[in-house]
C-alpha cells in the first residue's frame, strides 16, 4: 500500500498523515501530531500539501480547524483527471518532437519505474511481440507490473509469441479469454529461474532483469532485431507446447 501511495506522489509524512486520518476520521492537527509523533509544524505542512492535492479537506468549529480525509476512491479520480490533462497536451508535445528519422540507439533504465517505462514503450509501439524468459521471476521482482502489462497488451490487441519457463506453465493469466486468443505459447525448462527477459517488437529489442533493483535496456537497431528473431526461432523450435 505504501509503495503505491508513493508512486501516486505522496511523501512518507503525507502518507502517514493521510492513513492516520483514514483511521480516526475527522480530527484536529494536534490529535494527528499526537498519533503520528510528528511536530505540529510538520503536521500542518503535510495537511496543507494534502489539501492542495485534493486528498484532505478542512472545516472550522469553535475556531478550531478539523481535517477530513477524502474517500480512497478519490485517489483514482484524481489520477484520471491528471491523465485527461496530459492527454490534452500530447498533440502539442508531438509538434515539438523532432520529425527526423530516429537513429539506432541504446537507452538504459534503472529501478522499477525505469522498467515500467520499458513495458509502456512496448505497449506504445503496438507491434507484435516476441518474448522469451521467466514470468515467475519477473513477478517476484516486479510484483503487479507484469500482470498490468499483460492486460494492457490484450486491451491494445497486441499479439504475442512467447517461450516461457516451464515453471510458468501453471500460470492462469494466459487462460483468460481476451489474453489467450492473442497469445501463442511454448515452454522450456532451461528458462526456469532465468533473471533476464527478452522482448522483441517493432524496430527494438528490450532486455529486462528480474532482480531486487531491476533494470532495463531498449536497443533500437534493425540488425540486432533480426538477430534476436533468429535466436527466438531456435528457442521456439526447442520448446514444447
N, C-alpha and C positions, 0 to 999 in steps of 0.2 A: 504493500500500500504506500509506504513512504517513498520508495523509488519512483513510483508512478506520479505521486504528487510533486516530486522534484522535477520530473520531466514536464509536468504541467507548468512549471515556472515558479514554484514556491520555494523559499529558503527553509532551512531547518527550523528556525524560530517561527516562521509563519506557519509551517506545518504543525508544530507543537501547539501554537495558539489556536489554530482552526480546529484541530482534533479535540482540544480541551473544551472549546465552545460547543462542539457537537455533543460531547458527553454531558455537560452540565446545562446546556441551553442558555437562555438569556441571562446575562450576568454582568457585573462591573469589571473594570480593568483591575481594580485592587484584588478582586477574587481570582481573576486569571493569573495575576502576578503571584499570588499565594500558592496556587495549584501547580504552576509551572516552575516556580523558583527563579523566574526572570525578574530583573529590576523593573520598577514601574515605568521608567522612561522607555526601556526596551519594549515593554508590553504595549505602550501607547504607539510607539513607532510601528510595531508589527500590525496592530489593529488598523492604523491609518493606511498602511500598504494594502491590507486585505480589503478595506473599504474601497480603495481606489480600484482594485481588481474586481470588485463586484461580488466578493465572496462573503463579506460581512457587512451588516448594516447596524445603525445605532439609533436609539431613542433616548429622550431625556425625561426623567421622572424625579420631581422634587430636587431639581438642579444637579442630579447625578446621571451620568451617561451610562447607559446599559447597551451591551453589544449582543447582536443576534447572528448566529451562523446561517449562511444560505443553505438551502437543501442541497445534498450531494449531487442531485441531478443538474443543478445549476452549472456545475463544472463542465458537464457535457455540452450544455447550451452555449457556454462561453467559448468553448473550443470551436463550435460550429460557426459562431459569429466571427471569430478570428479567421477561420478558413474562408468565409464569404468575403472578408475584406481583402485577403491575399488574392483570391480568385479574381477580384475586380481589377487589381493592378498587374496581373500576369501579362495581359496584352501589351501594356506599356513597357514592362520589363523585357519582353521579347523583342520590342522595337529597338531597345538599347543593345541587344545582343548582336555581336558581330555576325555578319552574314557570310563571312568567308568560310570555305570548306574546312571542317575540323581536321586537324592533322593527327597523326599517330601520337599516342602519349600514354603515360602511366600515372595514375593517381592513387595515393596511399591514404587509407582511413584507419583511425585507431579508436578503440573503445566501442561500447555498444551503440552509441549514437552514430559513430562512423560506419559501423556495419549496417545499421538501419538505412543510412544513405545509399549504400551499395544495393541493398534489397529494393529500395524505392527506384533506383536507376533501372533495375531490371524490369520493374512494372512499367515505368515511364516509356521504355523503348517499345513495349507492346509487340515484341517479336517472339517467335517460337524459342523455347528454352531447352537446352540440353544440360543435364546435370549428372554429376556422379560424386558420391560422398556418403556421409552418415548423418541422417536426420536426428538420430538419437543423441549423438554427441553435440549437435547444434542446439538441441533443446536444453541440454544440461548447461550449456554456456550462455544461451541467449533467451532462455525462458519462453515467453509467449511470442517473441518475434517471428519464429518460423511458421507458427500456426496462422498468425495475421497475414504473413506474406502469401501463404498458400491460398487463403480465402480471397485476398485481393487479386491474385493471379486468375482465379476462377471467375471473379466478377468482371475482369477485363477480357475474358475469353482467350487467354494466352495458353497455347498448347505446350505440353511438357513431355519430353522423352528422357527418362532417368534410369540410372543404375544406382540403386540404393544398397546400403549394407544389409546383409542377411538379417541382422538384428532389428531392422526396420519393418520386416515382413508383417508383423502383428499390429503395426500401427493402423488404427481405424480411420484416420483422417482421409486416406485415399479411397475409402469405401463410400464416402459421401458422394451422392449422385452428381452434383454440379462440378465436383473435382475429378471424379473417376472418368467421366466422359471426355475430359481434356488431357488425361494422363496415360502414358504408355510406360509401364514399369517392368524392370527386371531387378534381380537381386544377386549380390556377390559377397560371399563370406569374407573374402580378402579385404573388404572395405569396413569390416567391423572395427570399431574404436578409432577409425581414421579421424584425424583432427584438422584436416584441410578439405574443404568442399570446393568444387569447381563448377562454375556456371558459364555457359557459352550462349550468347544471344546477340543477334544483330551483328555489328562490327566489333564486338567486345568479348573479352573473357574476364571473369572475375574470380578471384580466389579469396576464400574466407576461412579464417582459423577458428576453431572451437576451443578456446582457452578461457581462463578466468578473466583475462583482459584481451578480448578478441580483436582482430584487425582484419582489414580487407584491402584488396588491391583490384583496381579496374585497369585493364590493358586494352587500349584501342589500337589494334593493329591487325589488318586482314590476314597477313601471313600466319600470325600466331593463332588466329581464329581457325584458319584452315587446318593447321597442325593439330590443334586441340580437338577438332571434329574427327580427325583420323584416329587419334588416341581414343576418343569416345567410342568410335565404331569397333575398335579392337576389344575394348572392355565390354561393349554391348554383346558381342559375339560369345564372349566367355561367360556372361551372366545367365541366370536361369529365371524363368517366369514364376 
